[in-house]
Amino acid sequence: MNTHKNSSFSLRKLLAVDDVPDNLFLVQAILNEQNGYEVACAENGRAALESIESSPPELILLDIMMPDMTGYEVTRKVRQNPKTSDIPILLITAHNDITQKRALEAGADGFIRKPFDIDYLVTQVEETLQKKPAACH
């Protein structure tokens, strides 16, 4: 656990998007406030885009294979919107035929394969957020 977080700082806001509620629960459980994150969830691409527009997160964890709109489509829409284009996106998939190269070409900042290692997930989130320019509050 990351105990170095100072309680005077607000939790970093993330959005997890997956059409499988158990996967969302797992991501929330891993990245809960003990690790310094507040994780909002969306179960499809349309709900994700609405959430991103109304309350932009600092990072998006986005499943690629969803029924209504793929993670690639959501990524493109986020990148096309000037208000959201700089939000880091980590694409997540369980499919072996999807490569990191394809995820990066789609506009993502990183790629995580399911089932994921807990430490790897936390490290990827932390490293991706560190690369992002700090927002002024």
C-alpha positions as CSV (number, residue, x, y, z in Angstrom):
1,M,0.0,0.0,0.0
2,N,1.1,3.6,-0.6
3,T,1.1,5.1,2.8
4,H,3.1,8.1,1.7
5,K,0.0,9.9,0.5
6,N,-0.7,13.0,2.7
7,S,-4.2,13.3,3.9
8,S,-4.3,17.0,3.1
9,F,-4.3,16.2,-0.6
10,S,-7.5,15.2,-2.4
11,L,-7.9,11.8,-3.9
12,R,-7.0,11.6,-7.6
13,K,-10.1,11.0,-9.7
14,L,-10.1,8.0,-12.0
15,L,-12.8,6.6,-14.3
16,A,-12.9,2.9,-14.9
17,V,-15.0,1.7,-17.9
18,D,-15.9,-1.9,-18.4
19,D,-19.2,-3.7,-19.4
20,V,-18.5,-6.4,-16.7
21,P,-19.5,-5.1,-13.2
22,D,-17.1,-7.6,-11.5
23,N,-14.2,-6.0,-13.3
24,L,-15.2,-2.5,-12.2
25,F,-15.5,-3.8,-8.6
26,L,-12.0,-5.2,-8.8
27,V,-10.5,-2.0,-10.2
28,Q,-12.2,0.0,-7.5
29,A,-11.1,-2.4,-4.8
30,I,-7.4,-2.2,-6.0
31,L,-7.3,1.6,-6.5
32,N,-9.5,2.6,-3.6
33,E,-8.7,5.6,-1.4
34,Q,-5.9,3.6,0.4
35,N,-3.9,4.0,-2.8
36,G,-5.0,7.7,-3.1
37,Y,-7.6,7.3,-5.8
38,E,-11.3,7.9,-6.1
39,V,-12.6,5.6,-8.8
40,A,-15.8,6.4,-10.6
41,C,-17.3,3.7,-12.9
42,A,-19.1,3.5,-16.2
43,E,-20.5,0.3,-17.8
44,N,-20.4,1.4,-21.4
45,G,-18.8,3.8,-23.8
46,R,-21.7,6.3,-23.9
47,A,-21.9,6.5,-20.1
48,A,-18.1,7.0,-20.0
49,L,-18.3,9.9,-22.4
50,E,-21.0,11.5,-20.4
51,S,-19.1,11.1,-17.2
52,I,-15.9,12.4,-18.8
53,E,-17.7,15.5,-20.2
54,S,-19.5,16.3,-16.9
55,S,-16.7,15.5,-14.5
56,P,-13.3,14.9,-16.2
57,P,-11.1,12.4,-14.5
58,E,-7.3,12.6,-14.2
59,L,-7.0,9.2,-15.9
60,I,-9.3,6.7,-17.7
61,L,-9.0,2.9,-17.4
62,L,-10.9,1.7,-20.4
63,D,-11.8,-1.8,-21.5
64,I,-11.4,-2.3,-25.2
65,M,-14.1,-4.9,-26.0
66,M,-17.5,-3.5,-25.0
67,P,-20.8,-4.1,-26.9
68,D,-22.1,-0.6,-27.6
69,M,-18.9,1.3,-28.3
70,T,-15.3,-0.1,-28.2
71,G,-12.6,1.3,-26.1
72,Y,-10.9,2.4,-29.3
73,E,-14.0,4.5,-30.3
74,V,-14.2,6.0,-26.8
75,T,-10.5,6.9,-27.0
76,R,-10.9,8.6,-30.4
77,K,-13.9,10.6,-29.1
78,V,-11.9,11.7,-26.0
79,R,-8.9,12.7,-28.1
80,Q,-11.1,14.7,-30.5
81,N,-12.6,16.8,-27.8
82,P,-10.3,19.8,-26.9
83,K,-11.6,19.8,-23.3
84,T,-10.7,16.1,-22.7
85,S,-7.9,15.4,-25.3
86,D,-5.1,15.5,-22.7
87,I,-6.7,13.0,-20.2
88,P,-4.4,9.9,-20.0
89,I,-6.1,6.6,-21.1
90,L,-5.0,3.1,-20.2
91,L,-6.7,0.5,-22.4
92,I,-7.4,-2.9,-20.8
93,T,-8.2,-6.2,-22.5
94,A,-8.3,-9.9,-22.0
95,H,-7.9,-10.6,-25.7
96,N,-4.6,-12.0,-26.8
97,D,-4.9,-10.7,-30.4
98,I,-4.8,-7.1,-29.2
99,T,-1.3,-5.6,-29.0
100,Q,0.2,-2.6,-27.1
101,K,1.1,-1.1,-30.5
102,R,-2.5,-1.1,-31.6
103,A,-3.6,0.4,-28.3
104,L,-1.0,3.2,-28.6
105,E,-1.9,3.8,-32.3
106,A,-5.5,4.3,-31.2
107,G,-4.4,7.2,-29.0
108,A,-4.0,5.4,-25.6
109,D,-1.2,6.2,-23.2
110,G,-0.7,2.6,-22.2
111,F,-2.0,-0.9,-22.2
112,I,-2.9,-3.5,-19.6
113,R,-3.7,-7.1,-20.2
114,K,-6.3,-8.9,-18.1
115,P,-6.2,-10.7,-15.8
116,F,-3.8,-8.0,-14.5
117,D,-1.3,-8.2,-11.7
118,I,-2.4,-5.8,-8.9
119,D,1.0,-4.2,-8.5
120,Y,1.4,-3.8,-12.2
121,L,-2.0,-2.0,-12.4
122,V,-1.1,0.4,-9.6
123,T,2.3,1.0,-11.1
124,Q,0.9,1.7,-14.5
125,V,-1.7,4.2,-13.1
126,E,1.0,6.0,-11.0
127,E,3.5,6.2,-13.9
128,T,0.9,7.4,-16.3
129,L,-0.3,10.1,-13.9
130,Q,3.3,11.2,-13.3
131,K,3.8,11.8,-17.0
132,K,0.7,14.1,-17.1
133,P,1.3,17.8,-16.5
134,A,0.0,18.9,-13.2
135,A,-3.3,20.7,-13.3
136,C,-3.6,24.1,-11.6
137,H,-6.1,24.2,-8.7
